[in-house]
Structure formats: structure tokens, C-alpha cells
């Protein structure tokens, strides 16, 4: 159960937890910096992933073939 004052985005919030009725007072806040949050970098394209996989697979096969031939 959350009970707060007239403004819900700032001020103190009373929070009641569980059947024991323990109360916690939390203060909400706003950051002083209003710059937008940076977006995550775009994920790699499927073609790049397939090329890397193919190269690593060829290297593994060549390495195992060299080890087996000795």
C-alpha cells in the first residue's frame, strides 16, 4: 500500500509491507542532470556473426587437422 501527498513524483512516500505492518519512509528524488540516457550500441548484424563463426570454424578444423596429421 502506497500513500503519498498531493504530488506523487516528489516528496515522502509511506510504504507498508507484509502482514506485520512494518513501515518504511522513502524519499523520491529527481536527478540534477536532465541529459537523455545514452542508447545501447546496435547489435552486430547476422552477416558479421556468420563470417566470424565461419572463420573460427575453419581455423579450428585446420588446427585439428594439423594436430591429427602428426
trRosetta pair geometry for C-beta under 8 A, 3 or more apart (Angstrom, degrees):
i j d omega theta_ij theta_ji phi_ij phi_ji
1 15 7.5 154 78 -151 54 47
1 16 4.8 -2 55 47 102 110
2 13 6.1 -18 -159 -174 98 112
2 14 7.4 144 -156 76 47 58
2 15 6.0 -12 -103 -102 72 75
3 13 7.5 150 74 -163 43 63
3 14 4.8 -17 63 61 94 108
4 7 7.8 -81 139 85 116 42
4 8 5.4 107 84 -117 144 66
4 11 6.4 123 -172 89 103 116
4 12 7.2 -179 -135 95 82 50
4 13 4.7 -30 -90 -111 109 77
4 14 7.1 -179 -78 20 54 72
5 8 8.0 -169 67 -75 60 43
5 11 4.9 -62 31 132 126 163
5 12 7.2 75 -17 54 110 72
7 10 5.4 -4 117 49 126 84
7 11 5.9 123 74 -6 95 126
9 28 6.6 -134 171 117 39 147
9 30 7.7 38 153 -63 103 111
10 28 5.8 -134 -119 85 34 106
10 29 7.7 63 -127 -105 79 30
10 30 7.0 -42 -90 -22 104 107
11 27 7.5 -106 146 -142 22 71
11 28 6.8 13 50 41 42 99
12 25 5.7 -12 -167 -170 113 101
12 26 7.3 143 -157 75 61 40
12 27 5.6 -38 -99 -97 66 72
13 25 7.4 151 74 -157 46 53
13 26 5.1 -24 62 66 99 90
13 27 7.6 166 16 -94 79 24
13 28 6.3 59 -14 -27 119 104
14 23 6.3 -24 -166 -160 92 109
14 24 7.9 145 -159 75 46 46
14 25 6.1 -24 -102 -103 62 73
15 23 7.0 139 74 -157 50 57
15 24 4.8 -25 66 64 105 92
15 25 7.6 174 20 -89 81 25
15 26 6.1 25 -5 3 124 112
16 21 6.0 -26 -161 -147 108 57
16 22 7.4 145 -154 74 57 41
16 23 5.7 -28 -97 -98 68 73
17 20 7.7 0 97 56 75 89
17 22 5.3 -28 59 67 95 93
17 23 7.9 170 15 -90 78 25
17 24 6.8 30 -10 -1 116 111
18 21 7.3 -99 86 -26 74 27
18 22 6.3 25 48 23 110 97
31 34 7.2 160 90 -74 97 48
44 48 4.7 -107 179 78 109 129
44 49 5.5 126 110 -53 122 91
45 48 5.0 96 61 5 79 101
45 49 7.3 -148 97 -3 43 89
46 49 5.6 -57 -150 39 37 113
46 50 6.2 36 154 -20 70 106
47 50 5.8 -55 -146 37 31 109
47 51 6.4 30 155 -19 65 105
48 51 5.8 -53 -147 35 31 110
48 52 6.4 29 155 -16 64 106
49 52 5.9 -56 -149 38 30 109
49 53 6.3 31 153 -19 64 108
50 53 5.6 -54 -145 38 31 113
50 54 6.2 32 156 -21 65 106
51 54 5.8 -54 -146 36 30 110
51 55 6.4 28 156 -17 64 106
52 55 5.9 -56 -146 37 30 109
52 56 6.3 25 158 -13 65 109
53 56 6.0 -61 -147 41 28 107
53 57 6.1 29 155 -21 65 109
54 57 5.7 -55 -145 36 29 112
54 58 6.4 29 156 -18 65 105
55 58 5.9 -54 -148 36 30 109
55 59 6.4 30 154 -17 64 107
56 59 5.6 -53 -146 38 33 112
56 60 6.3 34 155 -21 65 105
57 60 5.7 -54 -147 36 30 111
57 61 6.4 28 155 -17 65 106
58 61 5.8 -55 -146 38 31 109
58 62 6.2 29 156 -16 66 108
59 62 5.9 -56 -143 40 29 109
59 63 6.1 30 157 -19 64 109
60 63 5.8 -56 -145 39 28 112
60 64 6.2 24 158 -14 64 109
61 64 5.9 -57 -144 41 29 107
61 65 6.1 31 155 -22 64 108
62 65 5.6 -54 -144 36 30 112
62 66 6.4 31 155 -19 64 104
63 66 5.9 -54 -149 34 30 110
63 67 6.5 27 154 -15 64 107
64 67 5.6 -54 -146 39 34 111
64 68 6.1 33 155 -20 67 109
65 68 5.7 -55 -142 39 30 110
65 69 6.2 30 159 -23 64 109
66 69 6.0 -55 -143 33 28 109
66 70 7.1 31 158 -26 59 102
67 70 6.4 -58 -162 22 31 111
